[in-house]
Each structure stands twice: as structure tokens, then as C-alpha cells.
Amino acid sequence: MRRWQDGQQLDDGKYIIEEYLGGGGFGETYRAQNRHEGKSVAIKTLNLYQQFQPDFAKTQNKFLKEAMSLSKCRHPHIVEVYDIFREGDFNCMVMELIDGIDLATHLKENGVLSEQKALSMIQQLGDALTCVHKQNLTHRDVKPENIMLRKRGMEAVLIDFGLARQATLSGKLMTNSSRGTEHYAPIELAEQRPQLGAYTDVYSLAATLYNMLTDHKPIPSQGRKIIDPFIQPKQYDNKISDRVNAAIIKGMELEPQNRPQSVQEWLDLVMPKQAANEVQLVSAVGMDYRNLRDLLAAGKWKEADEETSKVMCKVAGKEYWLDIESIDNFPCEDLRTIDQLWVKYSDGRFGFSVQKRIHQSLGGTGELDIKIWKAFGDLVGWRKNGRLLYYYKDLTFSTKAPEAHLPESLHKWIYFGMNRGEYECDEDAERWIYSLASRLVKCNI
């Protein structure tokens, strides 16, 4: 097979090639249009080099297994696999096309990240890698070039699993495929038949954090083995905390057995463990949730509800209200933090996840259903005498309110939209409830 040309149709015309995006040692990727759904996607297949190798058939099977495993990795910070199909003799993987730039370009254009912002991204990537490892895969090429930042919210997304391979039942991998980028690759990748595991990705993730905070690439591990000229991150910037500096050093230990053996174990070194009942105030965009936390802790429900609306609008880049598109793209970290704060300080009575549970218990699905919306509104106290409560003063800001009555930001935005003539009451109220429930499901909340 030669490289696909712009305009070429695949999978019986379902996809049409728009542009060759690039490739590496394993695969090549194209931007294409899904003609059935009217959206752009990325399609990956093996590259020209692999196609002429004597073990191509075996590699094809590995590629297919990888695609199937990745399709099970449903995670907001892993590029989503939509479809797998065969074009002629070649397996193809259809993936999400991310609107944004890669981390390497972002760092080049904007310089180093603050420690807070870097750790927020590292948490996202660490959670993503943990999901990958649960599928008995290792990424093996974690680096800034393989991390995309969504334009909306600057969420980090792990891409390019071209080096990933099936692991054995022991959770370790034996292979002799490509080595990844030298500055971020641990020493075991240089071996003829390396024994790999989660600790392999730990090294690369730690090296990526090194680069994010210092704007310097680490010395390649093979060079370190000879002369070990390792420069600590704090030597580039003494504002880097001692904890993070030590965690990077530990994560980049040359010998695999000296590193944390799982990503979570390393994350626990990078970021202090929260108390069992403490909500970690994580934000994908650097939002400060301390005021919301303090208002909820003091039982100031109305003020906390107003603060919830305010911070959510700021996160989404909106002035007064969120539309359905904003909800569909709201950063998972921020949605989770807001929900956890409400659930904790209301003893499980209020929160978006509580609203989702009730909506689903009534039979709420992806289909518009006015009867379910009305039943939901009646149950949570947003409707009275068969009508939506239009005025903010008519709501109840205390723990005596019905379960899931708060936060009522969604109710407020529906009303605001109707006042602007952009929404009709019941149909769009149900769409909003469904959009929020869908986002919560995708974010695993």
C-alpha cells in the first residue's frame, strides 16, 4: 500500500481522507471526514516501513489487538478510539481528532509551566496511564510531543500509542520494538529484549514533568549510565518545591527496580496524599475553589450556589451562563471537584452526581423525554404545581430542600436562556439535564 491521497475514500465510502498528519517508527496518521456523522477524525494504520517487513502479518495482528485494547480505555485524558476497520490488507484505527496543540509546542511558545499547572496535567496523564496499564498495555513513548492540550480548558490528552504492546499476565512486557525518544526513554528500552512494566512509563512521565518545569530535556538515560551527569530540576529553577524535585529524581532512577513500580505510587510522591475526607481542589484551568469550599463548609448554601455558577462560567470562558456545548466540553477535573465539594458538605444530599443518579433512576437516557424531565423537576423541587420555578427566590437554600435540589445552576441557566428567547422550557431543560448526566458519565463521576 502506498500512502493514501487526499480525497481517497475508505471503508466503503464512510471515511474520506483530508490530509496526511504524520507518522513515526510504527504508524502513520491521517485526518479524515466521517461522512456518516459529519465530523473530522484521525485514522491510523501501519506505516510504509512496517509494511515491507517480513513479519508484517504478525505486526498487523499486534496493531489490531492494540486498537481493541485502547478502545476499552474510556478515559477523558486518553485519545478516544471510535472504530476499527480493515481497508484492503490493512487494519485501521479511527480515533478522536483533538482540537488543540501538543505540549511541546505549547512549552516552546509559552515557556515553562507553573508547578501548580504542571502537576494538574501530570495528575491527568497519570490517571490516563493507570487506565492503560489496567488493560495490560504500556505506552512506552510518553513525551511532550505525544501529549495534546485541548483548546477548550487546556486538558492534557495522551496520544500516539504506536509503541504500545500487549503485556504478559505478569504485567510485564517482552519485546524488541522501537525505543521511543531518547530524552524521555528509560534505560531498559535500549536493551535487546527489554522487560517492561508500569515503571517504564513512570520514568517517561517524570522526565516529561522535568521538561515542563525547567524547559530543558533530561540527559538521555544511556548517557547517564556512562557518566551520570544528572542535573536536578531545582538547579534550573530553585522555586521548584523540594517534594516535586525529589519525586522527579526518584521517578527517573536508572534501574527500574529503584523506581516506583506503579504510576499511582509515583503520584503519591509528587503530590501529598489528601486526608480521607478532604476534597482535592483540582482544576484543569487553574481555578481556585477555596472560596466555594469555605462557603459550603459554613453552610452558606445560597452564596455557595452563586459561587458555583460564577466559577463554572469562568472555567468555560462564559460571562453569565453555560450553553449545552459548554457542558458537553466542561473539564472533568473541575466538574469532579465541584461535585465532590457539594456532596461532602451536604452529607451526600446535594451535588451533580446526586442529580445524575435521580435522573437515571427515573429512566433518563440519551433520548429527549419531557415526562422524565417533569418528573425529575418535581422530585428535586425545581417545579411546583406543574410549572418550572422561574424565580431564584422561590428555591430552597437549606438542607431541608429536596434531595438534589442544589446546586441549581443548571436550572438558573435554563431560565436565563429562556429569557433571552434561546430556549423553550421543557424540551431544552431535558436536553440540559441529559447533557450534564452524559458529561458526568464520561468523566466517571
N, C-alpha and C positions, 0 to 999 in steps of 0.2 A: 504494500500500500504506500502510495505517495502522500505527501501532506495534503489534507483536504483544502479545497479552494473556497473562497468567499462565494456564497450563493449555493453551495452544494447542499443537497437535501439528504438527510439521514433518517433511518427508522421509518421507512415508507412515507417520507414527507412530514413527519411530526416535527422534526428539527431542521432548521436551515442555518448553515454556517455563516457567521457575520465577520469573524476576524480571528486570526491566529494570535493567541495571547503570549505564548512562550512555552518553554519546557526545560527539563533538567536531565539528569542521568537516567531517569526511569520513564517518565511520561511526557506528554505534551498536551496542552490545554487550549481550547477554542472558546470564544464567545459565540453563542448560537441563540436563535429565537425559537421558543416553543410555540409553534403555530396554533396548537390546540388551545393553549391557555393565554397566549398573547403576552408572554413575559420572556425576558432575557435570562439565559442560564449559562453555566460553564460546562463544557463536555471534555472529559479527559480520557485519553487512550494511551497505549504504549507508543514510545517514540520510534523514529526510524532506526536508531542504533539497535534497540531491543528486537526489532522485527527481523533483523538479519542474523541474530544469534542462534546457534544450533539448538539451544534449549528454549526456544521461543514458546513452544506449546506449554512447557512447564511454567514459564513466566506468565503466560496468559491465564492459566488456572490460578496462580497466586494472586494476580490482579483481580480476578473475579471474586475470589474469597475475601480479599481486602475490601472490595467495594461492598460486598454483602455485610461484612462486619461493621464497616463505617456507617452503613445505612441504619444500623441499630444504635449508633451513638447519637441519640437525640439529646442535644445539649446546646444551649444558646451561644456557647463560645467555640463550637466546632462547626465547620462549614457543613451545611446540610446536604445529604445525598437524596436526590429526588427519584432517580430512576436508574436502571441498569438495562442495557440492551446490547444486541450484537449487530454489527454492521459488517457484512461480508464475513471475513475470518477474524474480526477483531471485536473484543469486548469494550464497551464504552460505559463510562460512569457520568451521569448527569448530576451536577451539583449547583448549589446556590451561587449566584454571581453577586459578590458583595460590593455594595456601593461605598467606596472609601479608598484609603491608601494604605500601603504596607507600613509597618512600624519603622523600618529602616529609612524610608523616605521621610516620614514624619520627624524622626530624630535629626536627619540631615537638614531639614528645613527649619526646625524649631529648637534644636539643641536638646540638652538633657532634660529629663522629666524630674519633677519634684518627687521626693521619696513617697509622699502620700499617693500621688497619681500612679507612680510606677508599681507600688505594692497593690493598688486596686487592680491593675491589669494582670499582675502576677497571680493574684488570687483567682481571677477569671481563667487564666491559662492553666493554672494548677488544677482547678476543678475539672477543666476540659480534659487534661491528660489523665486524671484519675478515672474518668469515664472511659477513655481509650484503653487504659490498662485493664479495666474490668472486662473488656472484650478480647483480652489476650493479644493485644497489639501493642507495639511500641512505635512512637512516631519517628524517632531517630534523626530528625533534621529540624529541631526547634531552633529558630534563629529569627532575628527581626524581619528578614525578608519573607518569612513564612507566617507572619502574623499580620492580619489585616485589621485596620481600625475602621469601624463603621462610621460613616459621615455623621449619622444621627447618634449622638451620645458617646462617640469615641469608644465604643465597646471593642474589646480585643477578641478576635476570632482566629482560631488555629486552622491553617490551610495546608495544602500540599503534603498529602500523606503518601507521596510516591515512594518513600523509603520504608514505609511501614510493612511489617511482615507478621504472619501468624506466629504466635509463640507456642511453646510446648505446654503441656498440662502443668508443668512445674512453675510456669510463669516466666521462664527464661527462653531465650531465642538463640538458635544456632544458624548462622547464615554467613555468606561471604559477599553480600551485595554492597552497593556503594556506600561511601563513608560519610557523606554529609559535608558541611562546611567546616574547614579545619579549626577556625577560631572558636567554634561552639561545640565541636565534637569531642567526646571523651576518648581517652587513650585506647579503650577496648575496641573501638571501631576501626582502629588501624591493624588489628590482628587478622590473621588469615581466616580463622573461623571463630569470630568473637562470640562470647557468651554474654548476652544482653538481658536487661530487665528494666524495671521502672527506674532504677538508679541511673541508667543511661540517659533517660530524659531529664532526670534531676540535674545532671551536670549541665546539659544544654540550657535548661531553664535558668539555672543560677548564672551561667555565662551571659545569657540574654539580659538578666537584671543588671549584671556588671556593666554591660554596654549602655543600658537605659540611664544609669545614674552617673556614668563617667564620660560618655561619648568616646570611649576607647574600646577597641576589640581586645579581648584577652589573648595572651600568648598561646599559640596552639599547643595542645597537650603533648604532642610528640616532642616539641622543642623544650617544654618544661621537664620532660623526663630526662633530657640530656643535661640541662644546666639549671632548671627550675628557677627562672627569673620572674617568679610570680609577683606582680605588683598589686598590693591590696587596694581595694576601691577607695579607702579613706586617704590614700596617698595622692589621689587625684582631686578629692573633694572632702575636706575634713568635716563638712556638715552632714555627711552620711552617718547615720547612727551606728554605734558600736554593735548593736544587735544585728542589724542588717549586714554590716561588714563581715561579722563572724559567720553569719549564715551563708553568705556567698562563698567564703573561703571553704566552709565545710561541704557545701554542695559541689564545689569544684575540686574536691580531693582527687588526686590522680588515680589511686587504686579504688576500684568500685566498692570493695568491702568496707572502705572507710567513709563512704558517703551514706547519707540517709537512704534506706532501702525502698522508700515509697515517697511519692510527691507530698502526701499529707504530712509525713514525718518531717520533711524539709520545710514545708509551710509553717509548721509549728515552731520552727527555729526562727523563721523570718518575721512572723507576726505573733505577738503574745497571745496565748490562749485566753479566750474570754471566760468569765465566770459562767457557771452552768445556767444561770438565769439572766445573763446580760446579753442584750442585743448589740451585735457589732454594727456600727454605723457605717456600712459600706455604701459607696456611691460610685457609679461608673463615670460620673462627670464632676466629681469633687464637691457635691452638695453637702452642706453642713446640716445635720439632722439633730443637733444637740438641743435646739430650742423646741422642736417638736417633742423630743423625748422628755424634756423638763415639763412641758405643758401637760402631757399625758400623765406623767408621774404625779403631778399635782391635782389631777382630776379635773382640769380645766378643759372640758370636752368641746365647748364651742370654739374657744381660742385654738385648741389643737386641730379642730376641723378646718378652721380658716387657714391655719399654718400648713396643713396638708395640701389644700388647694394651691397655696402660694408656692410651695417647694416643687410640687408636681408640674406646675406651669413653667417654672424656671428650668427644671430638668428637660422638659420637652421643647424649650425655646418658644413658649407661647406667652402672651401677655395676660389674658384673662381666663381662658378656658381651653380644654383639650377636645379636639375632634376625634373621631374614630380612628383615623390614621395615626394620630399621636399615641393613642392607647395601644394600637397594634405594634408600635415600634418602641414603646416605653422600655428603658433599660431594666433588665431583670433584677440587677443588684439593688436598684433604687426601689423598685416595686416590692421586693422582698423585705428590705429594711423598713419601709413604711408599714407594711402589713404586720411584721413581727412586733413593731412598737405598739401598734393598736391592740393586737392580740394579747401581748404581755400585760399591758397596763389596764386592760378591761377584763382580765381573767378569762380570756377566750370568748368574750361576748361580742366584741366588735372587730372589724378588720375585713379586708378584701377577700381573704381566703374563706372567712365565715360566710360572706355573701355568695361566693362561688359555690360553696357546699350546699347552701339552701337552694340556689338556682338550679343546681344539678339534681337535687333531691326532688324537685318539682317536675323533673323530666326535661329540663333545659338542654338543648342540643345546638347544633350549628344551624338549625332551621328557624326562621322567624316565626314566633308563636306568641300572638298577643295574649292569649289566655294565660300562658305561663308567666308572661311579664306582669299581668294584672294580679295574678295570684302571688307572685313574688313581692310586688309593691304593697299588697295588702298585708302580707306576712311580716315584712320588715318595717312597716309603718310609714311608707312613703306615699301611700294612697289612703284616702278616707272618704267614706260614703261614695265609693265608686269613682273618685277623681284624684288625680295627682295633686299632692300638696304643693302649691305653687310658691308659697312664701317661706323664706328661711325661718321666720319667727314661729312658724307652725310646727317645726320639727322639735324633737325632744333631745336635749343635750344633757343626759344623765344616764346612769346605769339602770334606771327604771324604764328606759326606752326598750322597744322590742329587740330581740337578738338580730344583729347585722344591721341595725338602724344607722350606725356610724362606721366609718366615715361616709358622709353623704355627698362628697364632692361630685360623684357621678350624677346624682340627682340634680345638683346645682347646675352642672354643665348642660344637662339636657334642657333644663328650664331656660338657661341663658341662650342656648341655640334656638329654642322655640321663639323667644322674644325677638331674636334677630331675623326670624322668618326662615331659618335654615333647616329646621326640623319640625316634624309633626309629632305630637305627643307619644302615642303608644307604640307605633312602629319603630321609631328611632330610639325610644327608651329601651326596647327589647334588643335592638342592634347593639346599643352601648353595653348593656349587661352581658350579651354574648361575647362582644369583643374583649371585655375585661376578663371574663371567665376563660376565654381562649388563651389570652396572654398569660394568665396565671398557670394554666396547664402547661404551656410551652416553657415557662420559666420554672417548672417543677415546684410551684408554691401551693 
